[in-house]
Amino acid sequence: MALIITDDCINCDVCEPECPNEAISEGDEIYVIDPKKCTECVGHYDEPQCQLVCPVDCIPLDPDNEETQEELMEKYEKLTA
């Protein structure tokens, strides 16, 4: 699955620079994650870096973008090709 940023986001700006796929950007009101670029850091790290640095724990899995580890790895390989 890709990740999603919830309305609990406080716009602290710590997640955006941590994303190795540049999937996080400023939205109209809160930061947003592009599901086409989010690999949950598969291929880069063992854990999603945005979740590790988020001070309010507002970055859960996105139930609308379910993906297997294999699909996430495929996406990573396409993004880094």
Secondary structure, DSSP 8 states (H G I E B T S, - for coil): --B---TT-----SSGGG-TT--EEE-SSSEEE-TTT--TTTTT-SS-HHHHH-TT----B-TTS---HHHHHHHHHHHT-
